[in-house]
């Protein structure tokens, strides 16, 4: 199992996350955090 989300971002199926796949995973996490912060701002 690679990465935080397992093999979800292993696009080429080689069992390893290369730099592009790692970047996609980190961008996904950043997007989730940004969405959560925006949702929290709306609640105030």
Secondary structure, 3 states (H helix, E strand, C coil): CCCCCCCCCCCCCCCCCCHHHHHHHHHHHHHHHHHHHHHHHHHC
